[in-house]
């Protein structure tokens, strides 16, 4: 009996051990199946340095959905900027009679000054907190500042200073561009980045059209960033935005002086031109996406610099024809006196006339001896600058993000945006002073010299402007 019970106990224990072994084996098999069965749609996660870590289809879609939200943010920011920029000068003249072209320079510059201050702050913020926080706060600031800008005509005095404050806060809110760019740079692989940056710039250009019309896949954690390349691209980016700020600031006053356009005509025609430049920029961005992989980012950047130089060189005044001189309102005279002999002048207008004066103001003495800039020159220059600037713009921060590699780019992108904002601050002040005192010949000659200096700098540092992964030997260029 005892032996019988002992055998039953042994058999039961053996059966339980077999069941336990079977269960453990099935569990291990299930775990193995779960780890080895990877959907075909999975792709490499660009934010991870390990190549064997996959990215599921849902995560891939979520990542690109957030990138497209950044595209939309850039588009709306561009719309808000382009709606205002062509009408700043007429609006300023309307709300405050004491405003002059020199103050216009400060109005345009203070936008970029605010952006220059905000960009590094928002970039640092995004490195330590979720990026949605600085983006949301900046949008709130931007909306409030634009509301203030819309109502600066209501105060009875000092209206131009209210406009100055409003534009400063609008620029501060626009500092989120650094966060947008750093997010897109960190959320795309090295192969995706040029295309993503070009798409973002295309959205920015689309905003310019509609406005006037109403971290990396390779193991890059080791090594240091080439600081010479970083500084070089900051300088180049400064130059590109400096000269474009000059162009967009002077466009309306220049067209009114040279073509005798009224305020309404200047806003309308320059708005149409700006929209065409925006459309041209989209075509350029599409071309960049095709050409850049074939000939390289640096060569494309160099070509864009040459186009900008040609655009400003064509804009230099030539010939013996002079601009129409704007009549002067003489309160104690029935008609205006004759102007400098050999120059064209507008028909004298009585002091009580409501007709808007057109032409080059006689207070700007250079109007009497500087040749006129013809409309064909102006449009050709717009075409070349509209082709060269977007190339330089997108290739600058594309190369910049590649040079930085997979390291957090918020602060670095903040400094890049700050350098651009500094350019947009100094450019309008520079051109408003030089243009008012010396005229377009001096202003555009100095710009041509600046572009040549930038070209020499680009050529001198050409071999250093390479991706971090290429420099550290992880991939071949």
ABEGO torsion letter per residue (X at the ends): XAAAAAAAAAAAAAAAAAAAAAAAAAAAAAAAAAAABBBAABBBBAABABAABBBBAAAAAAAAAAAAAAAAAAAAAAAAAAAAAAAAAAAAAAABAABBAAAAAAAAAAAAAAAAAAAAAAAAAAAABBAAAAAAAAAAAAAAAAAAAAAAAABABGAAAAAAAAAAAAAAAAAAAAAAAAAAAAABBAAAAAAAAAAAAAAAAAAAAAAAAXXBABBAABEBBBAAAAAAAAAAAAAAAAAAAAAAAAAAAAAAAAAGBBAAAAAAAAAAAAAAAAAAAAAAAAAAAAAAAAAEAAAAAAAAAAAAAAAAAAABBBEABBBBBBBBBBAABABBBBBBBGBBBBBBBBAABABBBBEBBAABAAAAABBBBBAAAAAAAAAAAAAAAAAAAAAAAAAAAAAAEABBAAAAAAAAAAAAAAAAAAAAAAAAAAAAAAEAAAAAAAAAAAAAAAAAAAAAAAAABBBAAAAAGABBX
